[in-house]
């Protein structure tokens, strides 16, 4: 599927897939959650399909976050995350722009807003952008991010997670979500992860480990498909 072959209809999200917001103890969801219902207006074909070739305006190719340059390797467990971007009928989304950003191994983001006293890694910026192939496939080499405490009442921590943004075929069709790691003890304690009411939908936020032989020596592999909407949609995680 691409901008020229959009389906005529999309199924509604079943109940429980999208997060229950605002989330208590997480101030961003209060400021980012409208107090009034959204004003609906029809999206015409120009808005749905344009701009054409979005990837030309957003340069892609940054698929290795773990190696900043020759001999400049990021600190942490080296991992590879790969999967497919699919529509609700399991068709691949070709040419989608996939962005990834994350904290470093100490749980700190390379961003001015993160002023926590955890160390920064000079060899890890923590963001990349690529374009899916004809089968909807994407892949990133990176490091496993660290957990970090949330500066809010209640003394809770965010588990290791990776942020994804999927754009395609237009800027109006954007999904922002997060990926979590299997078996992490902080997952069931995370208020953002647990804000998704449906347990099966939460499971779709958790990556699946793959055999090391499929990735190569030195990297732990994870598979993570992202479904843009419909019955098996990947939940929104802002």
JOZIZI-V673266 format. One record per pair of residues at least 24 apart in sequence whose ideal C-beta (glycine too) atoms are under 10 Angstrom apart, sorted by the first residue. I is the first residue (numbers start at 1). GAP is how many residues later the second one is. Records with the same first field share a line. If there is no record, write none. Layout:
I: GAP ; GAP
This chain:
1: 84 ; 85 ; 86 ; 88 ; 90 ; 91 ; 92 ; 93 ; 94 ; 95 ; 135 ; 167 ; 168 ; 227
2: 47 ; 50 ; 51 ; 90 ; 91 ; 92 ; 93 ; 94 ; 130 ; 132 ; 166 ; 167
3: 42 ; 45 ; 46 ; 47 ; 48 ; 49 ; 50 ; 51 ; 91 ; 92 ; 165 ; 166 ; 167 ; 170
4: 45 ; 48 ; 90 ; 165
5: 86 ; 89 ; 164
6: 39 ; 42 ; 43 ; 81 ; 163 ; 164 ; 167
7: 80 ; 81 ; 82 ; 84 ; 223
9: 79
10: 77 ; 78 ; 79 ; 218 ; 219 ; 220 ; 223
11: 77 ; 78 ; 218 ; 219 ; 220 ; 221 ; 222
12: 217 ; 218 ; 219
13: 75 ; 188 ; 216 ; 217 ; 218 ; 220 ; 222 ; 223
14: 184 ; 186 ; 187 ; 216 ; 217 ; 218 ; 219
15: 182 ; 183 ; 186
16: 180 ; 181 ; 182 ; 183 ; 184 ; 185 ; 186 ; 219
17: 179 ; 180 ; 181 ; 183 ; 184 ; 185 ; 187 ; 212 ; 213 ; 214 ; 215 ; 216 ; 217 ; 218 ; 219
18: 177 ; 178 ; 179 ; 180 ; 183 ; 215 ; 217 ; 218 ; 219
19: 172 ; 173 ; 174 ; 175 ; 176 ; 177 ; 178 ; 182 ; 183 ; 216 ; 217 ; 218 ; 219
20: 174 ; 175 ; 176 ; 177
21: 171 ; 174 ; 215 ; 217
22: 173
23: 129 ; 167 ; 168 ; 169 ; 171 ; 172 ; 215
24: 128 ; 129 ; 130 ; 167 ; 171
25: 125 ; 127 ; 128 ; 129 ; 130 ; 131 ; 166 ; 167
26: 124 ; 126 ; 128 ; 130 ; 132 ; 164 ; 165 ; 166 ; 169 ; 212
27: 123 ; 124 ; 125
28: 122 ; 124 ; 164 ; 210
29: 162 ; 163 ; 166 ; 209
32: 206
33: 205
43: 127 ; 129 ; 130
46: 124
47: 123 ; 124 ; 125 ; 126
48: 121 ; 122 ; 124 ; 125
49: 120 ; 121 ; 123 ; 124
50: 119 ; 120 ; 121 ; 122
51: 118 ; 119 ; 120
52: 117 ; 118
53: 42 ; 116
54: 41 ; 42 ; 43 ; 77 ; 113 ; 114 ; 115 ; 116 ; 117 ; 119
55: 40 ; 41 ; 42 ; 74 ; 75 ; 76 ; 77 ; 112 ; 113 ; 114
56: 75
57: 40 ; 114
58: 39 ; 41 ; 71 ; 73 ; 109 ; 113
59: 38 ; 70 ; 72
60: 35 ; 37 ; 38 ; 39 ; 68 ; 69 ; 70 ; 71 ; 72 ; 78
61: 67 ; 68 ; 69 ; 70
62: 37 ; 38 ; 63 ; 65 ; 66 ; 67 ; 68 ; 78
63: 35 ; 37 ; 65 ; 66 ; 67 ; 68 ; 75 ; 76 ; 77 ; 78 ; 79
64: 64 ; 66 ; 75 ; 76 ; 77 ; 78
65: 35 ; 36 ; 37 ; 39 ; 58 ; 59 ; 60 ; 61 ; 62 ; 63 ; 75 ; 76 ; 77 ; 78 ; 97
66: 57 ; 58 ; 62 ; 74 ; 75 ; 76 ; 77 ; 152 ; 153
67: 56 ; 57 ; 74 ; 75
68: 53 ; 54 ; 55 ; 56 ; 57
69: 54
71: 52
72: 50 ; 51 ; 52
73: 48 ; 50 ; 51 ; 70
74: 30 ; 31 ; 47 ; 48 ; 49 ; 50 ; 51 ; 52 ; 67 ; 68 ; 69
75: 29 ; 30 ; 31 ; 44 ; 46 ; 47 ; 48 ; 49 ; 68 ; 71
76: 28 ; 29 ; 30 ; 45 ; 48 ; 66 ; 67 ; 68 ; 69 ; 70
77: 28 ; 65 ; 66 ; 67 ; 68 ; 69 ; 83 ; 142 ; 143
78: 63 ; 64 ; 65 ; 66 ; 137 ; 140 ; 141 ; 142
79: 61 ; 62 ; 63 ; 64 ; 65 ; 66 ; 83 ; 102 ; 128 ; 130 ; 136 ; 140 ; 141 ; 142 ; 143
80: 59 ; 60 ; 61 ; 62 ; 130 ; 132 ; 134 ; 135 ; 136 ; 138 ; 139 ; 140 ; 141 ; 142 ; 143
81: 57 ; 58 ; 59 ; 60 ; 61 ; 63 ; 81 ; 83 ; 98 ; 126 ; 138 ; 139 ; 140 ; 141 ; 142 ; 143
82: 55 ; 56 ; 57 ; 58 ; 59 ; 125 ; 128 ; 132 ; 133 ; 139 ; 140 ; 141 ; 142 ; 143
83: 49 ; 53 ; 54 ; 55 ; 56 ; 57 ; 81 ; 96 ; 124 ; 125 ; 139 ; 140 ; 141 ; 142 ; 143
84: 48 ; 49 ; 51 ; 52 ; 53 ; 54 ; 139 ; 140 ; 141 ; 142 ; 143
85: 47 ; 50 ; 51 ; 52 ; 53 ; 79 ; 81 ; 83 ; 90 ; 140 ; 141 ; 142 ; 143 ; 149
86: 46 ; 49 ; 50 ; 139 ; 140 ; 141 ; 142 ; 144 ; 146 ; 148
87: 49 ; 140 ; 141 ; 142 ; 143 ; 146
88: 139 ; 140 ; 141 ; 142 ; 143 ; 144 ; 145
89: 138 ; 141 ; 142 ; 143
90: 46 ; 135 ; 137 ; 140 ; 142
91: 45
92: 40 ; 41 ; 42 ; 43 ; 44 ; 45
93: 39 ; 42 ; 43 ; 73 ; 75 ; 76 ; 80 ; 133 ; 134 ; 135
94: 37 ; 38 ; 39 ; 40 ; 41 ; 42 ; 43 ; 74 ; 75
95: 36 ; 37 ; 38 ; 39 ; 41 ; 73 ; 74
96: 34 ; 35 ; 36 ; 37 ; 40 ; 42 ; 70 ; 71 ; 72 ; 73 ; 77 ; 79 ; 130 ; 132
97: 32 ; 33 ; 34 ; 35 ; 41 ; 68 ; 69 ; 70 ; 71 ; 72 ; 74 ; 77
98: 30 ; 31 ; 32 ; 33 ; 34 ; 38 ; 39 ; 40 ; 41 ; 42 ; 66 ; 67 ; 68 ; 69 ; 70 ; 128
99: 28 ; 29 ; 30 ; 31 ; 64 ; 65 ; 66 ; 67 ; 68 ; 75 ; 77
100: 26 ; 27 ; 28 ; 29 ; 30 ; 38 ; 40 ; 42 ; 62 ; 63 ; 64 ; 65 ; 79
101: 24 ; 25 ; 26 ; 27 ; 28 ; 44 ; 61 ; 62 ; 63 ; 64
102: 24 ; 25 ; 26 ; 38 ; 40 ; 41 ; 42 ; 43 ; 44 ; 58 ; 59 ; 60 ; 61 ; 62 ; 76 ; 77
103: 40 ; 42 ; 43 ; 44 ; 45 ; 55 ; 57 ; 58 ; 59 ; 60
104: 39 ; 40 ; 41 ; 42 ; 44
105: 38 ; 39 ; 40 ; 41 ; 55
106: 39 ; 40 ; 41 ; 42
107: 38 ; 39 ; 40 ; 41 ; 42 ; 50 ; 51 ; 52 ; 53
108: 37 ; 38 ; 40
109: 36 ; 39 ; 54
114: 34
115: 36
116: 32 ; 33 ; 35
118: 28 ; 30 ; 31
126: 36 ; 37
127: 36
129: 36 ; 38
131: 36 ; 37
132: 34 ; 36 ; 94
136: 32 ; 89 ; 90
137: 88
138: 26 ; 28 ; 86 ; 87 ; 88
139: 76 ; 82 ; 84
140: 24 ; 82 ; 84
141: 74 ; 77 ; 78
142: 77
143: 76 ; 77
144: 37 ; 40 ; 76 ; 78
145: 36
147: 37 ; 38 ; 39 ; 43
150: 40 ; 41 ; 42
152: 39
154: 37
156: 30 ; 33 ; 34 ; 35 ; 36
157: 29 ; 32 ; 33
158: 28 ; 31 ; 32 ; 33 ; 34 ; 35
159: 25 ; 26 ; 27 ; 28 ; 29 ; 30 ; 31 ; 33 ; 34
160: 24 ; 26 ; 27
161: 25 ; 26 ; 29 ; 31 ; 32 ; 44 ; 45 ; 46 ; 76
162: 45 ; 60 ; 62
163: 74 ; 75
164: 60 ; 62 ; 70 ; 73
166: 60 ; 62 ; 68
168: 60
173: 55 ; 56
174: 54
175: 51 ; 52 ; 53 ; 54 ; 58 ; 59 ; 60 ; 61 ; 62
176: 60 ; 61 ; 62
177: 27 ; 28 ; 49 ; 51 ; 56 ; 57 ; 58 ; 59 ; 60 ; 61
178: 27 ; 56 ; 57 ; 58 ; 59 ; 60
179: 25 ; 26 ; 27 ; 28 ; 43 ; 45 ; 47 ; 55 ; 58
180: 25 ; 26 ; 27 ; 44 ; 57
181: 25 ; 26 ; 28 ; 39 ; 41
182: 24 ; 25 ; 26 ; 27 ; 40
183: 26
192: 45 ; 46
193: 42 ; 44
195: 40 ; 41 ; 42
196: 39 ; 40 ; 41
197: 38
198: 37
200: 32
201: 31 ; 32 ; 33 ; 34
202: 33
204: 28 ; 29 ; 30 ; 31
205: 29 ; 30 ; 32
